[in-house]
Amino acid sequence: MIGPYFSFNGSLLPVEQAVLPIDDIELTYGFGVYETFRLRHGDVSLVVEHVDRLFHSATCISLEHLFAKEQIQSWLQNLVQANGTDAATVKMLLLGGKTKEAARLYIFFLGPKFLEKKEYREGVRVITFKHERFLPQAKTLNMLPSYIAYTRAQRDGAYEALFVDREGNIREGTRSNFFAIKDTTLYTTPKEVVLDGITRRTVIECAREHGWATKETQLPLAEIFTFDGAFLTNTSHKIIPVKTIGNKSFKQIVENIILLRQWYDATS
């Protein structure tokens, strides 16, 4: 964590008090949901979409609570002012309780992680991992498969691990959405079987505004190199070109991925 304070149900507390009881069954059973996003220039307006998705995730697992969206935006603003920072990764952790009154919301800051310019220019390497997320539309605390996959990626010197389903289709990354591109058409996995990322939505809207086509379809790993290229999207790093999947690489990072990123940057 960074900054001297975190928010607990709207109260500002010293980070030294950010502890959880070891007999918290809701936590140990993973009865919770979360959101992370980048805070830029102290602007908390992006929290609205993320709170919407936080509440949607809570509904998916029947986690009842008494928090209001406007309330959370105000609490985040208070935390920004108290910590005196305008750039951070914000994490919101909503833990369920035995009653809706017992639900708890933690908001805290993590240090932002940046990619090297070289990685945006030359692309990143990813590995694959066979897995299909349970309740993919929700950001739950059921993160063990993601943890294992991402740890393997790190050990292998890769940026990310892509989940591949039982039929051999690329679904999403452990912390990103996946796109393939051919000419001016974007292809991505249907939102019904992946997390509908905030950046994913914005990229699709941006492409359509510039006259590009977008298609939600299955993306077989065996056919992925028939496309011109591929990229990942997430809140922290926005649009990240993919150079290599496993041990096979695209010939180059196509100009249209760079152009799309420029369009995206102009809107964010």
C-alpha positions as CSV (number, residue, x, y, z in Angstrom):
1,M,0.0,0.0,0.0
2,I,1.0,3.6,-0.5
3,G,-0.1,6.6,1.4
4,P,-0.7,6.9,5.2
5,Y,-4.4,6.1,5.0
6,F,-7.0,3.6,3.7
7,S,-10.8,3.8,3.8
8,F,-12.9,1.4,5.7
9,N,-16.7,1.8,5.2
10,G,-16.0,5.5,4.6
11,S,-13.8,6.1,7.6
12,L,-10.1,7.1,7.0
13,L,-7.8,5.0,9.1
14,P,-4.0,4.6,9.3
15,V,-2.7,1.8,7.0
16,E,-1.2,0.1,10.1
17,Q,-4.8,-0.7,11.1
18,A,-5.5,-2.5,7.7
19,V,-5.9,-6.0,9.2
20,L,-8.4,-8.8,8.9
21,P,-9.3,-11.4,11.6
22,I,-8.0,-14.8,10.9
23,D,-11.4,-16.4,11.8
24,D,-13.2,-14.3,9.1
25,I,-15.0,-17.1,7.3
26,E,-16.4,-14.9,4.6
27,L,-12.8,-13.9,3.7
28,T,-11.3,-17.4,3.9
29,Y,-14.1,-18.8,1.7
30,G,-13.6,-16.0,-0.8
31,F,-17.0,-14.4,-0.3
32,G,-16.0,-11.0,-1.8
33,V,-15.5,-9.0,-4.9
34,Y,-13.0,-6.4,-6.0
35,E,-12.1,-3.7,-8.5
36,T,-8.8,-2.0,-9.4
37,F,-8.2,1.0,-11.6
38,R,-5.7,3.7,-12.3
39,L,-6.0,7.0,-10.6
40,R,-4.6,9.7,-12.9
41,H,-4.2,13.4,-12.0
42,G,-6.4,12.8,-9.0
43,D,-9.5,12.3,-11.2
44,V,-12.0,10.0,-9.5
45,S,-14.6,10.2,-12.2
46,L,-13.6,6.7,-13.6
47,V,-14.7,5.2,-10.3
48,V,-18.3,5.3,-11.5
49,E,-17.9,2.5,-14.1
50,H,-15.8,0.4,-11.7
51,V,-18.3,0.8,-8.9
52,D,-21.1,-0.3,-11.3
53,R,-19.1,-3.4,-12.0
54,L,-18.3,-4.0,-8.4
55,F,-22.0,-3.9,-7.6
56,H,-22.7,-6.2,-10.5
57,S,-20.1,-8.7,-9.3
58,A,-21.6,-8.6,-5.8
59,T,-25.0,-9.4,-7.3
60,C,-23.5,-12.3,-9.2
61,I,-22.5,-14.0,-5.9
62,S,-25.5,-12.8,-3.9
63,L,-23.4,-10.5,-1.7
64,E,-25.8,-8.0,-0.2
65,H,-24.6,-4.7,1.2
66,L,-25.9,-1.2,2.0
67,F,-23.3,0.9,0.1
68,A,-24.3,3.6,-2.4
69,K,-22.4,4.5,-5.6
70,E,-22.3,8.2,-4.8
71,Q,-21.1,7.4,-1.3
72,I,-18.1,5.5,-2.6
73,Q,-17.1,8.2,-5.0
74,S,-17.1,10.7,-2.1
75,W,-15.0,8.3,0.0
76,L,-12.5,7.9,-2.7
77,Q,-12.2,11.7,-3.1
78,N,-11.6,12.0,0.6
79,L,-8.9,9.3,0.4
80,V,-7.2,11.1,-2.5
81,Q,-7.0,14.3,-0.5
82,A,-5.9,12.6,2.7
83,N,-3.1,10.7,1.0
84,G,-2.0,13.7,-1.1
85,T,-1.5,11.6,-4.2
86,D,-2.9,12.0,-7.7
87,A,-1.4,8.8,-9.3
88,A,-1.9,5.3,-7.9
89,T,-3.6,2.0,-8.5
90,V,-6.9,2.1,-6.6
91,K,-8.2,-1.2,-5.1
92,M,-11.7,-1.6,-3.8
93,L,-12.4,-4.7,-1.8
94,L,-16.0,-5.6,-0.9
95,L,-16.3,-8.4,1.6
96,G,-19.6,-10.0,2.4
97,G,-21.0,-10.7,5.8
98,K,-23.8,-12.9,7.3
99,T,-26.1,-9.9,6.9
100,K,-26.1,-6.9,4.5
101,E,-25.2,-4.7,7.4
102,A,-22.1,-6.7,8.0
103,A,-20.6,-6.2,4.6
104,R,-17.3,-4.2,4.5
105,L,-15.7,-2.0,1.9
106,Y,-12.0,-1.3,1.9
107,I,-10.4,1.2,-0.5
108,F,-6.7,1.6,-0.6
109,F,-3.9,2.7,-2.9
110,L,-1.2,0.5,-4.5
111,G,1.9,1.8,-6.3
112,P,1.2,2.2,-10.1
113,K,3.1,-0.3,-12.3
114,F,4.4,1.1,-15.6
115,L,5.4,-0.7,-18.8
116,E,8.6,0.2,-20.6
117,K,8.1,2.2,-23.8
118,K,9.9,-0.7,-25.6
119,E,7.1,-3.1,-24.6
120,Y,4.5,-0.8,-26.2
121,R,6.7,-0.5,-29.3
122,E,7.9,-4.1,-29.7
123,G,5.1,-6.0,-28.0
124,V,5.1,-8.4,-25.1
125,R,5.3,-12.2,-24.8
126,V,2.5,-14.2,-23.2
127,I,2.0,-17.9,-22.3
128,T,-1.2,-20.0,-22.4
129,F,-2.9,-21.8,-19.5
130,K,-5.9,-24.2,-19.8
131,H,-8.7,-22.8,-17.6
132,E,-12.2,-21.4,-17.8
133,R,-13.1,-18.9,-15.1
134,F,-16.1,-19.6,-12.8
135,L,-18.6,-16.7,-13.0
136,P,-16.4,-14.9,-15.6
137,Q,-18.6,-11.8,-15.6
138,A,-17.7,-11.2,-11.9
139,K,-14.4,-10.1,-10.3
140,T,-14.5,-12.4,-7.3
141,L,-11.9,-13.5,-4.8
142,N,-11.7,-16.9,-6.5
143,M,-8.3,-16.1,-7.8
144,L,-6.2,-19.3,-7.3
145,P,-6.1,-20.3,-11.0
146,S,-5.2,-16.8,-12.0
147,Y,-2.5,-16.7,-9.4
148,I,-1.0,-19.9,-10.6
149,A,-1.2,-18.9,-14.2
150,Y,0.3,-15.5,-13.7
151,T,3.1,-16.9,-11.5
152,R,4.0,-19.3,-14.3
153,A,4.1,-16.4,-16.7
154,Q,6.4,-14.4,-14.5
155,R,8.7,-17.3,-14.0
156,D,8.8,-17.7,-17.8
157,G,9.6,-14.1,-18.3
158,A,6.2,-13.4,-19.9
159,Y,3.9,-10.4,-19.3
160,E,0.7,-12.4,-19.0
161,A,-1.0,-15.8,-19.2
162,L,-3.9,-16.4,-21.6
163,F,-6.7,-18.7,-20.5
164,V,-7.5,-21.3,-23.1
165,D,-10.8,-23.2,-22.8
166,R,-11.4,-26.9,-23.3
167,E,-12.2,-26.3,-27.0
168,G,-8.9,-24.6,-27.6
169,N,-10.2,-21.0,-27.7
170,I,-8.4,-18.1,-26.2
171,R,-10.7,-16.4,-23.7
172,E,-8.9,-13.7,-21.7
173,G,-5.8,-13.1,-19.6
174,T,-5.4,-13.4,-15.9
175,R,-5.7,-9.6,-15.7
176,S,-6.6,-8.5,-19.3
177,N,-8.9,-8.9,-22.2
178,F,-7.6,-10.3,-25.5
179,F,-8.1,-8.9,-29.1
180,A,-7.0,-10.1,-32.5
181,I,-6.9,-7.7,-35.4
182,K,-7.1,-8.1,-39.2
183,D,-7.0,-4.9,-41.3
184,T,-9.5,-2.6,-39.6
185,T,-11.6,-5.3,-37.9
186,L,-11.2,-6.2,-34.2
187,Y,-12.0,-9.7,-33.0
188,T,-12.6,-10.5,-29.3
189,T,-14.1,-13.3,-27.2
190,P,-17.9,-12.8,-26.5
191,K,-18.4,-10.9,-23.3
192,E,-20.7,-13.6,-21.9
193,V,-17.7,-15.9,-21.2
194,V,-15.1,-13.3,-20.1
195,L,-14.9,-10.3,-17.8
196,D,-16.3,-7.3,-19.7
197,G,-13.4,-5.1,-19.0
198,I,-13.9,-1.3,-18.8
199,T,-10.9,-0.7,-21.2
200,R,-12.3,-3.5,-23.5
201,R,-15.6,-1.5,-23.8
202,T,-13.8,1.7,-24.5
203,V,-11.6,0.2,-27.1
204,I,-14.6,-1.3,-28.9
205,E,-16.4,2.1,-28.8
206,C,-13.3,3.9,-30.0
207,A,-12.8,1.6,-32.9
208,R,-16.4,1.9,-34.0
209,E,-16.3,5.7,-33.8
210,H,-13.4,5.6,-36.3
211,G,-15.3,3.4,-38.7
212,W,-13.7,0.1,-37.8
213,A,-15.6,-3.1,-37.5
214,T,-15.7,-5.2,-34.3
215,K,-16.7,-8.8,-33.9
216,E,-17.3,-10.9,-30.8
217,T,-16.3,-14.5,-31.7
218,Q,-14.4,-17.5,-30.6
219,L,-10.6,-17.2,-31.2
220,P,-9.0,-20.6,-31.6
221,L,-5.4,-20.6,-30.4
222,A,-4.5,-22.8,-33.4
223,E,-5.7,-20.1,-35.8
224,I,-4.5,-17.0,-34.0
225,F,-1.5,-16.4,-36.3
226,T,-3.8,-16.1,-39.3
227,F,-4.6,-12.6,-38.0
228,D,-2.4,-9.5,-38.5
229,G,-1.7,-9.2,-34.8
230,A,-3.1,-9.2,-31.3
231,F,-3.2,-7.1,-28.2
232,L,-4.3,-7.0,-24.6
233,T,-6.3,-4.4,-22.8
234,N,-6.5,-3.6,-19.1
235,T,-7.0,-0.5,-16.9
236,S,-3.4,-0.2,-15.8
237,H,-1.6,-0.5,-19.1
238,K,-4.4,0.3,-21.6
239,I,-3.5,-1.3,-25.0
240,I,-0.5,-3.7,-25.0
241,P,0.6,-5.2,-28.3
242,V,1.3,-8.9,-28.2
243,K,4.5,-10.0,-30.1
244,T,4.8,-13.7,-29.0
245,I,2.4,-16.3,-27.8
246,G,4.3,-19.2,-26.3
247,N,7.2,-19.7,-28.6
248,K,5.6,-18.3,-31.8
249,S,5.6,-14.7,-32.8
250,F,3.7,-12.4,-35.1
251,K,5.9,-10.9,-37.9
252,Q,5.5,-7.4,-36.6
253,I,3.4,-5.1,-34.5
254,V,0.9,-3.7,-37.0
255,E,0.5,0.0,-37.4
256,N,-3.2,-0.2,-36.7
257,I,-2.6,-1.3,-33.1
258,I,-0.4,1.7,-32.6
259,L,-3.1,3.9,-34.3
260,L,-5.8,2.5,-32.1
261,R,-3.7,3.2,-29.0
262,Q,-3.3,6.8,-30.1
263,W,-7.1,7.1,-30.5
264,Y,-7.6,5.6,-27.1
265,D,-5.1,7.9,-25.4
266,A,-6.9,10.9,-26.9
267,T,-10.1,9.8,-25.2
268,S,-8.7,9.0,-21.7
